[in-house]
Amino acid sequence: MATFQIFKETTLPGSLVSNGIYLITATNANHVEMYVSDNTGATARRIPTEADIGILISNAIASANALEVVADITARDALAPSSNVTVLVLDASADATVASGAATYIWDNANTSWEKISEAESMDVVLQWANIIGGPTSSPAAIDAAVGASHSHANITELDKISEDVDGDPTYDGVAIVLTGSVNW
């Protein structure tokens, strides 16, 4: 069984004792770093500090939010991701679902495949009339017929004869319409 020795030092010594525990504090420091040497005294490992853990967390967050930007689908396919990654492809037109422009893909490491999550022009969205919430109850054919007939009139020839003269008075087929009656109300 190994015997551990504890040393309180201001710097880690050049020669370590096997199975040594070194508590290192700089002059006027408010903290202690801890190192533990291996069975031979050849190397020592430091216990992570609060600052170390903060850096690890910051690096993990930064890599999780990383967005790779590549020129085209060929460049995207040349990537060799080892974890889930998001890639913006500036010219994704080699993708049959992208007519032109950019698209964003995510690498699904579990399935080893790229999945498109957005594109600059639009997504491949197919809407069904019945699934539109709050939409009209009329069918598309009925709406199309109503739009087509919205300005047709069986008596259009007669309606086209209604006009006005230079004074703004109504005319029918070029003849002034005379209004009679009382205006004393």
ROKE-784750 format. One record per residue (C-alpha): x, y, z; residue number from 1; chain. Coordinates in steps of 0.1 Angstrom, whole numbers, plus 5000, padded with zeros to 4 digits. Each point is the difference from the previous one (the first is absolute). Layout:
BEGIN
<rec x="X" y="Y" z="Z" num="NUM" cadena="A"/>
...
// end
This chain:
BEGIN
<rec x="5000" y="5000" z="5000" num="1" cadena="A"/>
<rec x="5013" y="5034" z="4990" num="2" cadena="A"/>
<rec x="5008" y="5026" z="5027" num="3" cadena="A"/>
<rec x="4991" y="5035" z="4992" num="4" cadena="A"/>
<rec x="5020" y="5030" z="5012" num="5" cadena="A"/>
<rec x="4987" y="5035" z="5000" num="6" cadena="A"/>
<rec x="5022" y="5030" z="4992" num="7" cadena="A"/>
<rec x="4992" y="5037" z="5004" num="8" cadena="A"/>
<rec x="5020" y="5020" z="4975" num="9" cadena="A"/>
<rec x="5000" y="5033" z="4982" num="10" cadena="A"/>
<rec x="5010" y="4984" z="4966" num="11" cadena="A"/>
<rec x="4999" y="4964" z="4988" num="12" cadena="A"/>
<rec x="5035" y="4985" z="5005" num="13" cadena="A"/>
<rec x="5020" y="4987" z="4970" num="14" cadena="A"/>
<rec x="5004" y="4966" z="5017" num="15" cadena="A"/>
<rec x="4968" y="4984" z="5013" num="16" cadena="A"/>
<rec x="4995" y="4974" z="5026" num="17" cadena="A"/>
<rec x="4980" y="4970" z="4989" num="18" cadena="A"/>
<rec x="4964" y="5001" z="5011" num="19" cadena="A"/>
<rec x="5005" y="5036" z="5013" num="20" cadena="A"/>
<rec x="4972" y="5025" z="5005" num="21" cadena="A"/>
<rec x="5013" y="5035" z="4995" num="22" cadena="A"/>
<rec x="4981" y="5030" z="5012" num="23" cadena="A"/>
<rec x="5013" y="5030" z="4981" num="24" cadena="A"/>
<rec x="4993" y="5036" z="5010" num="25" cadena="A"/>
<rec x="5017" y="5031" z="4987" num="26" cadena="A"/>
<rec x="5011" y="5027" z="5025" num="27" cadena="A"/>
<rec x="4969" y="5022" z="5009" num="28" cadena="A"/>
<rec x="4977" y="4976" z="4981" num="29" cadena="A"/>
<rec x="4965" y="4992" z="5014" num="30" cadena="A"/>
<rec x="4998" y="4966" z="4984" num="31" cadena="A"/>
<rec x="5018" y="4967" z="4998" num="32" cadena="A"/>
<rec x="5007" y="4978" z="4969" num="33" cadena="A"/>
<rec x="5003" y="4963" z="5006" num="34" cadena="A"/>
<rec x="5022" y="4976" z="4981" num="35" cadena="A"/>
<rec x="5003" y="4963" z="5004" num="36" cadena="A"/>
<rec x="5030" y="4981" z="4988" num="37" cadena="A"/>
<rec x="4999" y="4965" z="4984" num="38" cadena="A"/>
<rec x="5015" y="4968" z="5015" num="39" cadena="A"/>
<rec x="5034" y="5008" z="4987" num="40" cadena="A"/>
<rec x="5001" y="5037" z="5007" num="41" cadena="A"/>
<rec x="5006" y="5007" z="4963" num="42" cadena="A"/>
<rec x="4969" y="5020" z="4994" num="43" cadena="A"/>
<rec x="4973" y="5019" z="5019" num="44" cadena="A"/>
<rec x="4965" y="5009" z="4992" num="45" cadena="A"/>
<rec x="4983" y="5031" z="5011" num="46" cadena="A"/>
<rec x="4965" y="5001" z="5015" num="47" cadena="A"/>
<rec x="4979" y="5023" z="4978" num="48" cadena="A"/>
<rec x="4993" y="5034" z="5014" num="49" cadena="A"/>
<rec x="4969" y="5022" z="4999" num="50" cadena="A"/>
<rec x="5017" y="5019" z="4971" num="51" cadena="A"/>
<rec x="5007" y="4968" z="4981" num="52" cadena="A"/>
<rec x="4964" y="4989" z="5003" num="53" cadena="A"/>
<rec x="4988" y="5034" z="4989" num="54" cadena="A"/>
<rec x="5022" y="4997" z="4969" num="55" cadena="A"/>
<rec x="4988" y="4965" z="4992" num="56" cadena="A"/>
<rec x="4964" y="5012" z="5003" num="57" cadena="A"/>
<rec x="5006" y="5030" z="4978" num="58" cadena="A"/>
<rec x="5018" y="4979" z="4974" num="59" cadena="A"/>
<rec x="4971" y="4974" z="5000" num="60" cadena="A"/>
<rec x="4974" y="5028" z="4995" num="61" cadena="A"/>
<rec x="5020" y="5016" z="4972" num="62" cadena="A"/>
<rec x="5004" y="4967" z="4981" num="63" cadena="A"/>
<rec x="4963" y="4992" z="5005" num="64" cadena="A"/>
<rec x="4990" y="5033" z="4984" num="65" cadena="A"/>
<rec x="5026" y="4998" z="4972" num="66" cadena="A"/>
<rec x="4988" y="5004" z="4964" num="67" cadena="A"/>
<rec x="5023" y="4987" z="4973" num="68" cadena="A"/>
<rec x="4997" y="5020" z="4967" num="69" cadena="A"/>
<rec x="5010" y="4983" z="4967" num="70" cadena="A"/>
<rec x="4997" y="5010" z="4964" num="71" cadena="A"/>
<rec x="4980" y="4971" z="4986" num="72" cadena="A"/>
<rec x="4986" y="4965" z="5005" num="73" cadena="A"/>
<rec x="5033" y="4985" z="4989" num="74" cadena="A"/>
<rec x="5018" y="5019" z="5027" num="75" cadena="A"/>
<rec x="4973" y="4989" z="5025" num="76" cadena="A"/>
<rec x="5004" y="4963" z="4990" num="77" cadena="A"/>
<rec x="5038" y="5003" z="5004" num="78" cadena="A"/>
<rec x="4996" y="5008" z="5037" num="79" cadena="A"/>
<rec x="5005" y="4971" z="5024" num="80" cadena="A"/>
<rec x="4980" y="5010" z="5031" num="81" cadena="A"/>
<rec x="5004" y="4978" z="5031" num="82" cadena="A"/>
<rec x="4970" y="5016" z="5018" num="83" cadena="A"/>
<rec x="4969" y="5018" z="4991" num="84" cadena="A"/>
<rec x="5008" y="5032" z="4982" num="85" cadena="A"/>
<rec x="4981" y="5028" z="4981" num="86" cadena="A"/>
<rec x="5013" y="5010" z="4966" num="87" cadena="A"/>
<rec x="4989" y="5029" z="4978" num="88" cadena="A"/>
<rec x="5005" y="4992" z="4963" num="89" cadena="A"/>
<rec x="5002" y="5033" z="4981" num="90" cadena="A"/>
<rec x="4991" y="4984" z="4966" num="91" cadena="A"/>
<rec x="4978" y="4969" z="5007" num="92" cadena="A"/>
<rec x="4987" y="4998" z="4964" num="93" cadena="A"/>
<rec x="5015" y="4965" z="4997" num="94" cadena="A"/>
<rec x="4974" y="4988" z="5024" num="95" cadena="A"/>
<rec x="4970" y="4990" z="4979" num="96" cadena="A"/>
<rec x="4976" y="5016" z="5025" num="97" cadena="A"/>
<rec x="5017" y="5035" z="4998" num="98" cadena="A"/>
<rec x="4993" y="5020" z="4968" num="99" cadena="A"/>
<rec x="5026" y="5026" z="5008" num="100" cadena="A"/>
<rec x="5018" y="5017" z="5029" num="101" cadena="A"/>
<rec x="5011" y="4989" z="5034" num="102" cadena="A"/>
<rec x="4988" y="4972" z="5023" num="103" cadena="A"/>
<rec x="5008" y="4990" z="5036" num="104" cadena="A"/>
<rec x="5006" y="4963" z="5008" num="105" cadena="A"/>
<rec x="5006" y="4982" z="5033" num="106" cadena="A"/>
<rec x="5022" y="4969" z="5001" num="107" cadena="A"/>
<rec x="4982" y="4972" z="5019" num="108" cadena="A"/>
<rec x="5029" y="4981" z="5015" num="109" cadena="A"/>
<rec x="4978" y="4971" z="5012" num="110" cadena="A"/>
<rec x="4986" y="4994" z="4965" num="111" cadena="A"/>
<rec x="5032" y="5013" z="4981" num="112" cadena="A"/>
<rec x="4979" y="5022" z="4977" num="113" cadena="A"/>
<rec x="4994" y="5036" z="4991" num="114" cadena="A"/>
<rec x="4965" y="5014" z="5007" num="115" cadena="A"/>
<rec x="4989" y="5033" z="4984" num="116" cadena="A"/>
<rec x="4985" y="5023" z="5026" num="117" cadena="A"/>
<rec x="4996" y="5032" z="4981" num="118" cadena="A"/>
<rec x="5007" y="5016" z="4966" num="119" cadena="A"/>
<rec x="5002" y="5036" z="4988" num="120" cadena="A"/>
<rec x="4973" y="4998" z="4974" num="121" cadena="A"/>
<rec x="4975" y="4980" z="5020" num="122" cadena="A"/>
<rec x="4995" y="4966" z="5015" num="123" cadena="A"/>
<rec x="4983" y="4971" z="4983" num="124" cadena="A"/>
<rec x="4966" y="5008" z="5015" num="125" cadena="A"/>
<rec x="4969" y="4984" z="4986" num="126" cadena="A"/>
<rec x="4968" y="5014" z="5014" num="127" cadena="A"/>
<rec x="4967" y="4981" z="4999" num="128" cadena="A"/>
<rec x="4969" y="5022" z="4997" num="129" cadena="A"/>
<rec x="4982" y="4981" z="5027" num="130" cadena="A"/>
<rec x="5029" y="5006" z="5025" num="131" cadena="A"/>
<rec x="4998" y="5038" z="4998" num="132" cadena="A"/>
<rec x="4988" y="5012" z="5034" num="133" cadena="A"/>
<rec x="4973" y="5027" z="4997" num="134" cadena="A"/>
<rec x="5000" y="4996" z="4962" num="135" cadena="A"/>
<rec x="4969" y="5005" z="4978" num="136" cadena="A"/>
<rec x="4974" y="4973" z="4998" num="137" cadena="A"/>
<rec x="4996" y="5004" z="4963" num="138" cadena="A"/>
<rec x="5019" y="4976" z="4977" num="139" cadena="A"/>
<rec x="5029" y="5014" z="4979" num="140" cadena="A"/>
<rec x="4979" y="4994" z="4969" num="141" cadena="A"/>
<rec x="4971" y="5021" z="5014" num="142" cadena="A"/>
<rec x="5024" y="5028" z="5010" num="143" cadena="A"/>
<rec x="5017" y="4999" z="4965" num="144" cadena="A"/>
<rec x="4965" y="5002" z="4983" num="145" cadena="A"/>
<rec x="4990" y="5029" z="5023" num="146" cadena="A"/>
<rec x="5032" y="5019" z="4992" num="147" cadena="A"/>
<rec x="4996" y="4994" z="4963" num="148" cadena="A"/>
<rec x="4964" y="5012" z="5000" num="149" cadena="A"/>
<rec x="5006" y="5029" z="5025" num="150" cadena="A"/>
<rec x="4997" y="5027" z="4973" num="151" cadena="A"/>
<rec x="4978" y="4983" z="4974" num="152" cadena="A"/>
<rec x="4964" y="5012" z="4995" num="153" cadena="A"/>
<rec x="4973" y="4987" z="4977" num="154" cadena="A"/>
<rec x="4990" y="5036" z="4992" num="155" cadena="A"/>
<rec x="5035" y="5014" z="4995" num="156" cadena="A"/>
<rec x="4990" y="5018" z="4967" num="157" cadena="A"/>
<rec x="4973" y="5020" z="5019" num="158" cadena="A"/>
<rec x="5023" y="5007" z="5029" num="159" cadena="A"/>
<rec x="5026" y="5014" z="4977" num="160" cadena="A"/>
<rec x="4975" y="5026" z="4988" num="161" cadena="A"/>
<rec x="4999" y="5016" z="5035" num="162" cadena="A"/>
<rec x="5024" y="5030" z="5002" num="163" cadena="A"/>
<rec x="5001" y="5037" z="5009" num="164" cadena="A"/>
<rec x="5003" y="5033" z="4981" num="165" cadena="A"/>
<rec x="5027" y="5027" z="5005" num="166" cadena="A"/>
<rec x="4980" y="5015" z="5030" num="167" cadena="A"/>
<rec x="4999" y="4966" z="5017" num="168" cadena="A"/>
<rec x="4964" y="4994" z="4993" num="169" cadena="A"/>
<rec x="4988" y="4965" z="4992" num="170" cadena="A"/>
<rec x="4994" y="4989" z="4964" num="171" cadena="A"/>
<rec x="4987" y="4969" z="4983" num="172" cadena="A"/>
<rec x="5013" y="4992" z="4965" num="173" cadena="A"/>
<rec x="5013" y="5036" z="4998" num="174" cadena="A"/>
<rec x="4966" y="5016" z="5009" num="175" cadena="A"/>
<rec x="4996" y="5019" z="5032" num="176" cadena="A"/>
<rec x="4979" y="4984" z="5027" num="177" cadena="A"/>
<rec x="4974" y="5025" z="5012" num="178" cadena="A"/>
<rec x="4991" y="4996" z="5036" num="179" cadena="A"/>
<rec x="4967" y="5013" z="5011" num="180" cadena="A"/>
<rec x="4984" y="5002" z="5034" num="181" cadena="A"/>
<rec x="5000" y="5020" z="5032" num="182" cadena="A"/>
<rec x="5032" y="5008" z="5019" num="183" cadena="A"/>
<rec x="4982" y="5016" z="5030" num="184" cadena="A"/>
<rec x="5005" y="4976" z="5028" num="185" cadena="A"/>
// end
